């Protein structure tokens, strides 16, 4: 009888340990994906700084886009404040986004 209780406790502990390891591995994958997305989006914003337009691509398993829209366009073509946003979507459907305000040249890019 004591052996049965010991085996039950041991098997329950093993099952819980395996479940915790699986949850930890999944959390690690999500953290890595989040880090990759943030670095990719920050790089996209830096590469397109000062330009108005829309850019798209795929890198590191993420579909990404960077968009910079000038708030108001004057008839004189000069630098204007613009809203810049970057978004990425992973294959699992998770989305990431960051945004900032910048000074952009209207119509500088696509």
Jmol script that loads the backbone (N, CA, C; Angstrom):
load data "model"
ATOM      1  N   UNK A   1       0.820  -1.190   0.000  1.00  0.00           N
ATOM      2  CA  UNK A   1       0.000   0.000   0.000  1.00  0.00           C
ATOM      3  C   UNK A   1       0.865   1.256   0.000  1.00  0.00           C
ATOM      4  N   UNK A   2       1.916   1.276   0.840  1.00  0.00           N
ATOM      5  CA  UNK A   2       2.810   2.422   0.889  1.00  0.00           C
ATOM      6  C   UNK A   2       3.533   2.618  -0.441  1.00  0.00           C
ATOM      7  N   UNK A   3       3.862   1.506  -1.085  1.00  0.00           N
ATOM      8  CA  UNK A   3       4.539   1.584  -2.380  1.00  0.00           C
ATOM      9  C   UNK A   3       3.622   2.214  -3.430  1.00  0.00           C
ATOM     10  N   UNK A   4       2.333   1.912  -3.407  1.00  0.00           N
ATOM     11  CA  UNK A   4       1.363   2.475  -4.339  1.00  0.00           C
ATOM     12  C   UNK A   4       1.251   3.990  -4.143  1.00  0.00           C
ATOM     13  N   UNK A   5       1.218   4.443  -2.924  1.00  0.00           N
ATOM     14  CA  UNK A   5       1.165   5.874  -2.627  1.00  0.00           C
ATOM     15  C   UNK A   5       2.436   6.558  -3.123  1.00  0.00           C
ATOM     16  N   UNK A   6       3.572   5.938  -2.896  1.00  0.00           N
ATOM     17  CA  UNK A   6       4.848   6.503  -3.328  1.00  0.00           C
ATOM     18  C   UNK A   6       4.917   6.606  -4.852  1.00  0.00           C
ATOM     19  N   UNK A   7       4.460   5.567  -5.556  1.00  0.00           N
ATOM     20  CA  UNK A   7       4.455   5.580  -7.024  1.00  0.00           C
ATOM     21  C   UNK A   7       3.504   6.657  -7.540  1.00  0.00           C
ATOM     22  N   UNK A   8       2.349   6.801  -6.901  1.00  0.00           N
ATOM     23  CA  UNK A   8       1.383   7.826  -7.303  1.00  0.00           C
ATOM     24  C   UNK A   8       1.973   9.224  -7.131  1.00  0.00           C
ATOM     25  N   UNK A   9       2.612   9.480  -6.008  1.00  0.00           N
ATOM     26  CA  UNK A   9       3.238  10.775  -5.753  1.00  0.00           C
ATOM     27  C   UNK A   9       4.366  11.026  -6.759  1.00  0.00           C
ATOM     28  N   UNK A  10       5.171  10.020  -7.014  1.00  0.00           N
ATOM     29  CA  UNK A  10       6.283  10.146  -7.954  1.00  0.00           C
ATOM     30  C   UNK A  10       5.773  10.439  -9.370  1.00  0.00           C
ATOM     31  N   UNK A  11       4.766   9.707  -9.811  1.00  0.00           N
ATOM     32  CA  UNK A  11       4.242   9.921 -11.164  1.00  0.00           C
ATOM     33  C   UNK A  11       3.568  11.290 -11.287  1.00  0.00           C
ATOM     34  N   UNK A  12       2.889  11.736 -10.251  1.00  0.00           N
ATOM     35  CA  UNK A  12       2.274  13.067 -10.275  1.00  0.00           C
ATOM     36  C   UNK A  12       3.345  14.144 -10.342  1.00  0.00           C
ATOM     37  N   UNK A  13       4.406  13.980  -9.573  1.00  0.00           N
ATOM     38  CA  UNK A  13       5.506  14.948  -9.598  1.00  0.00           C
ATOM     39  C   UNK A  13       6.171  14.993 -10.964  1.00  0.00           C
ATOM     40  N   UNK A  14       6.349  13.843 -11.577  1.00  0.00           N
ATOM     41  CA  UNK A  14       6.962  13.772 -12.900  1.00  0.00           C
ATOM     42  C   UNK A  14       6.073  14.442 -13.942  1.00  0.00           C
ATOM     43  N   UNK A  15       4.778  14.177 -13.884  1.00  0.00           N
ATOM     44  CA  UNK A  15       3.848  14.785 -14.838  1.00  0.00           C
ATOM     45  C   UNK A  15       3.830  16.310 -14.694  1.00  0.00           C
ATOM     46  N   UNK A  16       3.820  16.812 -13.480  1.00  0.00           N
ATOM     47  CA  UNK A  16       3.831  18.255 -13.252  1.00  0.00           C
ATOM     48  C   UNK A  16       5.141  18.883 -13.705  1.00  0.00           C
ATOM     49  N   UNK A  17       6.249  18.192 -13.505  1.00  0.00           N
ATOM     50  CA  UNK A  17       7.552  18.699 -13.940  1.00  0.00           C
ATOM     51  C   UNK A  17       7.615  18.795 -15.459  1.00  0.00           C
ATOM     52  N   UNK A  18       7.104  17.793 -16.156  1.00  0.00           N
ATOM     53  CA  UNK A  18       7.084  17.821 -17.621  1.00  0.00           C
ATOM     54  C   UNK A  18       6.198  18.944 -18.136  1.00  0.00           C
ATOM     55  N   UNK A  19       5.051  19.153 -17.500  1.00  0.00           N
ATOM     56  CA  UNK A  19       4.161  20.244 -17.903  1.00  0.00           C
ATOM     57  C   UNK A  19       4.839  21.597 -17.690  1.00  0.00           C
ATOM     58  N   UNK A  20       5.532  21.767 -16.574  1.00  0.00           N
ATOM     59  CA  UNK A  20       6.240  23.027 -16.307  1.00  0.00           C
ATOM     60  C   UNK A  20       7.353  23.255 -17.321  1.00  0.00           C
ATOM     61  N   UNK A  21       8.058  22.203 -17.705  1.00  0.00           N
ATOM     62  CA  UNK A  21       9.121  22.327 -18.697  1.00  0.00           C
ATOM     63  C   UNK A  21       8.548  22.740 -20.054  1.00  0.00           C
ATOM     64  N   UNK A  22       7.411  22.173 -20.414  1.00  0.00           N
ATOM     65  CA  UNK A  22       6.763  22.521 -21.680  1.00  0.00           C
ATOM     66  C   UNK A  22       6.310  23.981 -21.670  1.00  0.00           C
ATOM     67  N   UNK A  23       5.731  24.437 -20.588  1.00  0.00           N
ATOM     68  CA  UNK A  23       5.292  25.832 -20.471  1.00  0.00           C
ATOM     69  C   UNK A  23       6.507  26.764 -20.536  1.00  0.00           C
ATOM     70  N   UNK A  24       7.585  26.387 -19.886  1.00  0.00           N
ATOM     71  CA  UNK A  24       8.810  27.184 -19.921  1.00  0.00           C
ATOM     72  C   UNK A  24       9.389  27.285 -21.323  1.00  0.00           C
ATOM     73  N   UNK A  25       9.384  26.191 -22.058  1.00  0.00           N
ATOM     74  CA  UNK A  25       9.895  26.204 -23.432  1.00  0.00           C
ATOM     75  C   UNK A  25       9.040  27.104 -24.313  1.00  0.00           C
ATOM     76  N   UNK A  26       7.730  27.027 -24.169  1.00  0.00           N
ATOM     77  CA  UNK A  26       6.817  27.875 -24.941  1.00  0.00           C
ATOM     78  C   UNK A  26       7.030  29.351 -24.605  1.00  0.00           C
ATOM     79  N   UNK A  27       7.222  29.656 -23.327  1.00  0.00           N
ATOM     80  CA  UNK A  27       7.470  31.037 -22.906  1.00  0.00           C
ATOM     81  C   UNK A  27       8.796  31.542 -23.481  1.00  0.00           C
ATOM     82  N   UNK A  28       9.786  30.680 -23.533  1.00  0.00           N
ATOM     83  CA  UNK A  28      11.072  31.047 -24.117  1.00  0.00           C
ATOM     84  C   UNK A  28      10.964  31.350 -25.602  1.00  0.00           C
ATOM     85  N   UNK A  29      10.186  30.555 -26.323  1.00  0.00           N
ATOM     86  CA  UNK A  29       9.977  30.799 -27.750  1.00  0.00           C
ATOM     87  C   UNK A  29       9.259  32.130 -27.971  1.00  0.00           C
ATOM     88  N   UNK A  30       8.246  32.399 -27.160  1.00  0.00           N
ATOM     89  CA  UNK A  30       7.498  33.646 -27.283  1.00  0.00           C
ATOM     90  C   UNK A  30       8.396  34.847 -26.978  1.00  0.00           C
ATOM     91  N   UNK A  31       9.226  34.732 -25.955  1.00  0.00           N
ATOM     92  CA  UNK A  31      10.143  35.817 -25.609  1.00  0.00           C
ATOM     93  C   UNK A  31      11.139  36.072 -26.741  1.00  0.00           C
ATOM     94  N   UNK A  32      11.653  35.021 -27.342  1.00  0.00           N
ATOM     95  CA  UNK A  32      12.573  35.173 -28.465  1.00  0.00           C
ATOM     96  C   UNK A  32      11.902  35.821 -29.659  1.00  0.00           C
ATOM     97  N   UNK A  33      10.677  35.417 -29.958  1.00  0.00           N
ATOM     98  CA  UNK A  33       9.928  36.011 -31.064  1.00  0.00           C
ATOM     99  C   UNK A  33       9.663  37.492 -30.799  1.00  0.00           C
ATOM    100  N   UNK A  34       9.314  37.826 -29.565  1.00  0.00           N
ATOM    101  CA  UNK A  34       9.062  39.220 -29.197  1.00  0.00           C
ATOM    102  C   UNK A  34      10.325  40.053 -29.363  1.00  0.00           C
ATOM    103  N   UNK A  35      11.450  39.533 -28.907  1.00  0.00           N
ATOM    104  CA  UNK A  35      12.726  40.238 -29.049  1.00  0.00           C
ATOM    105  C   UNK A  35      13.064  40.446 -30.528  1.00  0.00           C
ATOM    106  N   UNK A  36      12.932  39.394 -31.343  1.00  0.00           N
ATOM    107  CA  UNK A  36      13.223  39.501 -32.772  1.00  0.00           C
ATOM    108  C   UNK A  36      12.328  40.537 -33.438  1.00  0.00           C
ATOM    109  N   UNK A  37      11.042  40.535 -33.092  1.00  0.00           N
ATOM    110  CA  UNK A  37      10.104  41.492 -33.679  1.00  0.00           C
ATOM    111  C   UNK A  37      10.473  42.920 -33.295  1.00  0.00           C
ATOM    112  N   UNK A  38      10.796  43.144 -32.037  1.00  0.00           N
ATOM    113  CA  UNK A  38      11.153  44.498 -31.601  1.00  0.00           C
ATOM    114  C   UNK A  38      12.398  44.997 -32.326  1.00  0.00           C
ATOM    115  N   UNK A  39      13.424  44.163 -32.423  1.00  0.00           N
ATOM    116  CA  UNK A  39      14.648  44.565 -33.120  1.00  0.00           C
ATOM    117  C   UNK A  39      14.380  44.836 -34.593  1.00  0.00           C
ATOM    118  N   UNK A  40      13.582  44.010 -35.229  1.00  0.00           N
ATOM    119  CA  UNK A  40      13.247  44.172 -36.638  1.00  0.00           C
ATOM    120  C   UNK A  40      12.479  45.474 -36.866  1.00  0.00           C
ATOM    121  N   UNK A  41      11.501  45.758 -36.003  1.00  0.00           N
ATOM    122  CA  UNK A  41      10.687  46.956 -36.169  1.00  0.00           C
ATOM    123  C   UNK A  41      11.493  48.222 -35.879  1.00  0.00           C
ATOM    124  N   UNK A  42      12.314  48.195 -34.862  1.00  0.00           N
ATOM    125  CA  UNK A  42      13.157  49.362 -34.565  1.00  0.00           C
ATOM    126  C   UNK A  42      14.138  49.621 -35.721  1.00  0.00           C
ATOM    127  N   UNK A  43      14.695  48.569 -36.283  1.00  0.00           N
ATOM    128  CA  UNK A  43      15.588  48.712 -37.428  1.00  0.00           C
ATOM    129  C   UNK A  43      14.848  49.301 -38.622  1.00  0.00           C
ATOM    130  N   UNK A  44      13.629  48.841 -38.866  1.00  0.00           N
ATOM    131  CA  UNK A  44      12.837  49.375 -39.968  1.00  0.00           C
ATOM    132  C   UNK A  44      12.548  50.858 -39.802  1.00  0.00           C
ATOM    133  N   UNK A  45      12.235  51.276 -38.584  1.00  0.00           N
ATOM    134  CA  UNK A  45      11.999  52.698 -38.328  1.00  0.00           C
ATOM    135  C   UNK A  45      13.284  53.505 -38.518  1.00  0.00           C
ATOM    136  N   UNK A  46      14.409  52.974 -38.090  1.00  0.00           N
ATOM    137  CA  UNK A  46      15.679  53.689 -38.249  1.00  0.00           C
ATOM    138  C   UNK A  46      16.081  53.811 -39.711  1.00  0.00           C
ATOM    139  N   UNK A  47      15.914  52.725 -40.488  1.00  0.00           N
ATOM    140  CA  UNK A  47      16.309  52.736 -41.907  1.00  0.00           C
ATOM    141  C   UNK A  47      15.475  53.702 -42.736  1.00  0.00           C
ATOM    142  N   UNK A  48      14.251  53.986 -42.317  1.00  0.00           N
ATOM    143  CA  UNK A  48      13.360  54.840 -43.095  1.00  0.00           C
ATOM    144  C   UNK A  48      13.148  56.203 -42.430  1.00  0.00           C
ATOM    145  N   UNK A  49      13.994  56.542 -41.478  1.00  0.00           N
ATOM    146  CA  UNK A  49      13.845  57.802 -40.738  1.00  0.00           C
ATOM    147  C   UNK A  49      13.868  58.995 -41.694  1.00  0.00           C
ATOM    148  N   UNK A  50      12.980  59.943 -41.437  1.00  0.00           N
ATOM    149  CA  UNK A  50      12.935  61.170 -42.219  1.00  0.00           C
ATOM    150  C   UNK A  50      12.241  61.049 -43.563  1.00  0.00           C
ATOM    151  N   UNK A  51      11.677  59.896 -43.862  1.00  0.00           N
ATOM    152  CA  UNK A  51      11.014  59.678 -45.149  1.00  0.00           C
ATOM    153  C   UNK A  51       9.538  59.378 -44.932  1.00  0.00           C
ATOM    154  N   UNK A  52       8.705  59.942 -45.767  1.00  0.00           N
ATOM    155  CA  UNK A  52       7.285  59.586 -45.742  1.00  0.00           C
ATOM    156  C   UNK A  52       7.077  58.466 -46.744  1.00  0.00           C
ATOM    157  N   UNK A  53       6.240  57.495 -46.415  1.00  0.00           N
ATOM    158  CA  UNK A  53       5.975  56.394 -47.328  1.00  0.00           C
ATOM    159  C   UNK A  53       5.578  55.134 -46.605  1.00  0.00           C
ATOM    160  N   UNK A  54       5.510  54.044 -47.365  1.00  0.00           N
ATOM    161  CA  UNK A  54       5.130  52.737 -46.821  1.00  0.00           C
ATOM    162  C   UNK A  54       6.127  51.711 -47.351  1.00  0.00           C
ATOM    163  N   UNK A  55       6.613  50.870 -46.469  1.00  0.00           N
ATOM    164  CA  UNK A  55       7.558  49.813 -46.817  1.00  0.00           C
ATOM    165  C   UNK A  55       7.041  48.495 -46.254  1.00  0.00           C
ATOM    166  N   UNK A  56       7.282  47.398 -46.978  1.00  0.00           N
ATOM    167  CA  UNK A  56       6.843  46.063 -46.552  1.00  0.00           C
ATOM    168  C   UNK A  56       7.989  45.080 -46.754  1.00  0.00           C
ATOM    169  N   UNK A  57       7.941  43.984 -46.037  1.00  0.00           N
ATOM    170  CA  UNK A  57       8.935  42.946 -46.237  1.00  0.00           C
ATOM    171  C   UNK A  57       8.673  41.734 -45.365  1.00  0.00           C
ATOM    172  N   UNK A  58       9.563  40.769 -45.481  1.00  0.00           N
ATOM    173  CA  UNK A  58       9.496  39.563 -44.662  1.00  0.00           C
ATOM    174  C   UNK A  58      10.915  39.237 -44.218  1.00  0.00           C
ATOM    175  N   UNK A  59      11.076  39.048 -42.911  1.00  0.00           N
ATOM    176  CA  UNK A  59      12.392  38.753 -42.362  1.00  0.00           C
ATOM    177  C   UNK A  59      12.210  38.010 -41.042  1.00  0.00           C
ATOM    178  N   UNK A  60      13.070  37.051 -40.778  1.00  0.00           N
ATOM    179  CA  UNK A  60      13.052  36.282 -39.533  1.00  0.00           C
ATOM    180  C   UNK A  60      11.685  35.659 -39.253  1.00  0.00           C
ATOM    181  N   UNK A  61      10.980  35.247 -40.298  1.00  0.00           N
ATOM    182  CA  UNK A  61       9.672  34.616 -40.131  1.00  0.00           C
ATOM    183  C   UNK A  61       8.556  35.589 -39.793  1.00  0.00           C
ATOM    184  N   UNK A  62       8.798  36.889 -39.956  1.00  0.00           N
ATOM    185  CA  UNK A  62       7.797  37.912 -39.646  1.00  0.00           C
ATOM    186  C   UNK A  62       7.491  38.734 -40.894  1.00  0.00           C
ATOM    187  N   UNK A  63       6.211  38.953 -41.170  1.00  0.00           N
ATOM    188  CA  UNK A  63       5.794  39.886 -42.208  1.00  0.00           C
ATOM    189  C   UNK A  63       5.733  41.254 -41.550  1.00  0.00           C
ATOM    190  N   UNK A  64       6.464  42.243 -42.087  1.00  0.00           N
ATOM    191  CA  UNK A  64       6.531  43.541 -41.436  1.00  0.00           C
ATOM    192  C   UNK A  64       6.149  44.659 -42.387  1.00  0.00           C
ATOM    193  N   UNK A  65       5.753  45.777 -41.812  1.00  0.00           N
ATOM    194  CA  UNK A  65       5.494  46.986 -42.588  1.00  0.00           C
ATOM    195  C   UNK A  65       5.850  48.197 -41.739  1.00  0.00           C
ATOM    196  N   UNK A  66       6.342  49.226 -42.416  1.00  0.00           N
ATOM    197  CA  UNK A  66       6.646  50.509 -41.792  1.00  0.00           C
ATOM    198  C   UNK A  66       5.875  51.546 -42.581  1.00  0.00           C
ATOM    199  N   UNK A  67       5.170  52.416 -41.887  1.00  0.00           N
ATOM    200  CA  UNK A  67       4.382  53.445 -42.539  1.00  0.00           C
ATOM    201  C   UNK A  67       4.669  54.787 -41.880  1.00  0.00           C
ATOM    202  N   UNK A  68       4.927  55.803 -42.705  1.00  0.00           N
ATOM    203  CA  UNK A  68       5.168  57.161 -42.211  1.00  0.00           C
ATOM    204  C   UNK A  68       4.261  58.100 -42.988  1.00  0.00           C
ATOM    205  N   UNK A  69       3.359  58.745 -42.285  1.00  0.00           N
ATOM    206  CA  UNK A  69       2.393  59.661 -42.898  1.00  0.00           C
ATOM    207  C   UNK A  69       2.579  61.057 -42.323  1.00  0.00           C
ATOM    208  N   UNK A  70       2.721  62.039 -43.221  1.00  0.00           N
ATOM    209  CA  UNK A  70       2.830  63.432 -42.810  1.00  0.00           C
ATOM    210  C   UNK A  70       1.461  63.882 -42.314  1.00  0.00           C
ATOM    211  N   UNK A  71       1.445  64.616 -41.178  1.00  0.00           N
ATOM    212  CA  UNK A  71       0.181  65.073 -40.600  1.00  0.00           C
ATOM    213  C   UNK A  71      -0.593  65.953 -41.573  1.00  0.00           C
ATOM    214  N   UNK A  72       0.033  67.026 -42.054  1.00  0.00           N
ATOM    215  CA  UNK A  72      -0.608  67.926 -43.004  1.00  0.00           C
ATOM    216  C   UNK A  72       0.421  68.297 -44.054  1.00  0.00           C
ATOM    217  N   UNK A  73       0.002  68.297 -45.308  1.00  0.00           N
ATOM    218  CA  UNK A  73       0.922  68.635 -46.381  1.00  0.00           C
ATOM    219  C   UNK A  73       0.720  70.091 -46.779  1.00  0.00           C
ATOM    220  N   UNK A  74       1.780  70.863 -46.764  1.00  0.00           N
ATOM    221  CA  UNK A  74       1.742  72.246 -47.243  1.00  0.00           C
ATOM    222  C   UNK A  74       2.025  72.265 -48.726  1.00  0.00           C
ATOM    223  N   UNK A  75       1.640  73.343 -49.388  1.00  0.00           N
ATOM    224  CA  UNK A  75       1.930  73.450 -50.816  1.00  0.00           C
ATOM    225  C   UNK A  75       3.433  73.566 -51.050  1.00  0.00           C
ATOM    226  N   UNK A  76       4.157  74.122 -50.069  1.00  0.00           N
ATOM    227  CA  UNK A  76       5.616  74.195 -50.145  1.00  0.00           C
ATOM    228  C   UNK A  76       6.165  72.870 -49.625  1.00  0.00           C
ATOM    229  N   UNK A  77       6.956  72.213 -50.450  1.00  0.00           N
ATOM    230  CA  UNK A  77       7.497  70.910 -50.049  1.00  0.00           C
ATOM    231  C   UNK A  77       8.639  71.124 -49.052  1.00  0.00           C
ATOM    232  N   UNK A  78       8.358  70.847 -47.794  1.00  0.00           N
ATOM    233  CA  UNK A  78       9.360  70.971 -46.745  1.00  0.00           C
ATOM    234  C   UNK A  78       9.117  69.899 -45.705  1.00  0.00           C
ATOM    235  N   UNK A  79      10.040  69.779 -44.807  1.00  0.00           N
ATOM    236  CA  UNK A  79       9.908  68.769 -43.765  1.00  0.00           C
ATOM    237  C   UNK A  79       8.717  69.097 -42.876  1.00  0.00           C
ATOM    238  N   UNK A  80       7.967  68.066 -42.508  1.00  0.00           N
ATOM    239  CA  UNK A  80       6.764  68.216 -41.689  1.00  0.00           C
ATOM    240  C   UNK A  80       6.751  67.132 -40.613  1.00  0.00           C
ATOM    241  N   UNK A  81       6.069  67.373 -39.499  1.00  0.00           N
ATOM    242  CA  UNK A  81       5.896  66.300 -38.517  1.00  0.00           C
ATOM    243  C   UNK A  81       5.124  65.131 -39.140  1.00  0.00           C
ATOM    244  N   UNK A  82       5.512  63.938 -38.797  1.00  0.00           N
ATOM    245  CA  UNK A  82       4.806  62.771 -39.329  1.00  0.00           C
ATOM    246  C   UNK A  82       4.684  61.699 -38.250  1.00  0.00           C
ATOM    247  N   UNK A  83       3.675  60.870 -38.404  1.00  0.00           N
ATOM    248  CA  UNK A  83       3.433  59.729 -37.522  1.00  0.00           C
ATOM    249  C   UNK A  83       4.040  58.516 -38.192  1.00  0.00           C
ATOM    250  N   UNK A  84       4.907  57.817 -37.489  1.00  0.00           N
ATOM    251  CA  UNK A  84       5.573  56.639 -38.049  1.00  0.00           C
ATOM    252  C   UNK A  84       5.203  55.419 -37.214  1.00  0.00           C
ATOM    253  N   UNK A  85       4.778  54.371 -37.881  1.00  0.00           N
ATOM    254  CA  UNK A  85       4.423  53.143 -37.174  1.00  0.00           C
ATOM    255  C   UNK A  85       5.028  51.947 -37.896  1.00  0.00           C
ATOM    256  N   UNK A  86       5.334  50.924 -37.120  1.00  0.00           N
ATOM    257  CA  UNK A  86       5.885  49.686 -37.664  1.00  0.00           C
ATOM    258  C   UNK A  86       5.103  48.532 -37.053  1.00  0.00           C
ATOM    259  N   UNK A  87       4.743  47.568 -37.899  1.00  0.00           N
ATOM    260  CA  UNK A  87       3.976  46.405 -37.448  1.00  0.00           C
ATOM    261  C   UNK A  87       4.597  45.135 -38.021  1.00  0.00           C
ATOM    262  N   UNK A  88       4.475  44.066 -37.255  1.00  0.00           N
ATOM    263  CA  UNK A  88       4.945  42.758 -37.711  1.00  0.00           C
ATOM    264  C   UNK A  88       3.928  41.704 -37.296  1.00  0.00           C
ATOM    265  N   UNK A  89       3.772  40.692 -38.139  1.00  0.00           N
ATOM    266  CA  UNK A  89       2.868  39.581 -37.841  1.00  0.00           C
ATOM    267  C   UNK A  89       3.653  38.288 -37.985  1.00  0.00           C
ATOM    268  N   UNK A  90       3.569  37.466 -36.954  1.00  0.00           N
ATOM    269  CA  UNK A  90       4.240  36.163 -36.957  1.00  0.00           C
ATOM    270  C   UNK A  90       3.328  35.126 -37.621  1.00  0.00           C
ATOM    271  N   UNK A  91       3.895  33.996 -37.975  1.00  0.00           N
ATOM    272  CA  UNK A  91       3.134  32.926 -38.615  1.00  0.00           C
ATOM    273  C   UNK A  91       2.006  32.422 -37.717  1.00  0.00           C
ATOM    274  N   UNK A  92       2.190  32.517 -36.397  1.00  0.00           N
ATOM    275  CA  UNK A  92       1.159  32.044 -35.467  1.00  0.00           C
ATOM    276  C   UNK A  92       0.035  33.064 -35.269  1.00  0.00           C
ATOM    277  N   UNK A  93       0.111  34.211 -35.977  1.00  0.00           N
ATOM    278  CA  UNK A  93      -0.939  35.223 -35.889  1.00  0.00           C
ATOM    279  C   UNK A  93      -0.674  36.320 -34.874  1.00  0.00           C
ATOM    280  N   UNK A  94       0.336  36.165 -34.051  1.00  0.00           N
ATOM    281  CA  UNK A  94       0.661  37.187 -33.055  1.00  0.00           C
ATOM    282  C   UNK A  94       1.176  38.428 -33.777  1.00  0.00           C
ATOM    283  N   UNK A  95       0.740  39.617 -33.353  1.00  0.00           N
ATOM    284  CA  UNK A  95       1.183  40.858 -33.980  1.00  0.00           C
ATOM    285  C   UNK A  95       1.951  41.720 -32.977  1.00  0.00           C
ATOM    286  N   UNK A  96       2.874  42.485 -33.517  1.00  0.00           N
ATOM    287  CA  UNK A  96       3.698  43.393 -32.728  1.00  0.00           C
ATOM    288  C   UNK A  96       3.662  44.750 -33.413  1.00  0.00           C
ATOM    289  N   UNK A  97       3.718  45.831 -32.634  1.00  0.00           N
ATOM    290  CA  UNK A  97       3.742  47.155 -33.244  1.00  0.00           C
ATOM    291  C   UNK A  97       4.438  48.155 -32.335  1.00  0.00           C
ATOM    292  N   UNK A  98       5.058  49.144 -32.970  1.00  0.00           N
ATOM    293  CA  UNK A  98       5.630  50.280 -32.265  1.00  0.00           C
ATOM    294  C   UNK A  98       5.352  51.517 -33.115  1.00  0.00           C
ATOM    295  N   UNK A  99       5.346  52.686 -32.491  1.00  0.00           N
ATOM    296  CA  UNK A  99       5.063  53.924 -33.217  1.00  0.00           C
ATOM    297  C   UNK A  99       5.842  55.069 -32.592  1.00  0.00           C
ATOM    298  N   UNK A 100       6.041  56.099 -33.411  1.00  0.00           N
ATOM    299  CA  UNK A 100       6.747  57.291 -32.946  1.00  0.00           C
ATOM    300  C   UNK A 100       6.337  58.472 -33.824  1.00  0.00           C
ATOM    301  N   UNK A 101       6.770  59.650 -33.437  1.00  0.00           N
ATOM    302  CA  UNK A 101       6.567  60.859 -34.232  1.00  0.00           C
ATOM    303  C   UNK A 101       7.943  61.310 -34.701  1.00  0.00           C
ATOM    304  N   UNK A 102       8.025  61.802 -35.936  1.00  0.00           N
ATOM    305  CA  UNK A 102       9.296  62.149 -36.528  1.00  0.00           C
ATOM    306  C   UNK A 102       9.094  63.385 -37.407  1.00  0.00           C
ATOM    307  N   UNK A 103      10.145  63.843 -38.046  1.00  0.00           N
ATOM    308  CA  UNK A 103      10.077  64.885 -39.062  1.00  0.00           C
ATOM    309  C   UNK A 103      10.372  64.205 -40.389  1.00  0.00           C
ATOM    310  N   UNK A 104       9.446  64.312 -41.335  1.00  0.00           N
ATOM    311  CA  UNK A 104       9.577  63.601 -42.610  1.00  0.00           C
ATOM    312  C   UNK A 104       9.513  64.577 -43.778  1.00  0.00           C
ATOM    313  N   UNK A 105      10.161  64.158 -44.861  1.00  0.00           N
ATOM    314  CA  UNK A 105      10.037  64.867 -46.125  1.00  0.00           C
ATOM    315  C   UNK A 105       8.827  64.310 -46.859  1.00  0.00           C
ATOM    316  N   UNK A 106       7.821  65.108 -47.195  1.00  0.00           N
ATOM    317  CA  UNK A 106       6.639  64.573 -47.891  1.00  0.00           C
ATOM    318  C   UNK A 106       7.020  63.944 -49.221  1.00  0.00           C
ATOM    319  N   UNK A 107       6.475  62.762 -49.469  1.00  0.00           N
ATOM    320  CA  UNK A 107       6.671  62.082 -50.739  1.00  0.00           C
ATOM    321  C   UNK A 107       8.096  61.643 -51.006  1.00  0.00           C
ATOM    322  N   UNK A 108       8.919  61.514 -49.964  1.00  0.00           N
ATOM    323  CA  UNK A 108      10.315  61.116 -50.161  1.00  0.00           C
ATOM    324  C   UNK A 108      10.439  59.678 -50.619  1.00  0.00           C
ATOM    325  N   UNK A 109       9.472  58.835 -50.262  1.00  0.00           N
ATOM    326  CA  UNK A 109       9.538  57.424 -50.657  1.00  0.00           C
ATOM    327  C   UNK A 109       8.135  56.904 -50.872  1.00  0.00           C
ATOM    328  N   UNK A 110       8.060  55.741 -51.575  1.00  0.00           N
ATOM    329  CA  UNK A 110       6.896  54.994 -51.926  1.00  0.00           C
ATOM    330  C   UNK A 110       5.666  55.267 -51.238  1.00  0.00           C
TER     331      UNK A 110
END
end "model"
wireframe off; spacefill off
backbone 0.3
color backbone group
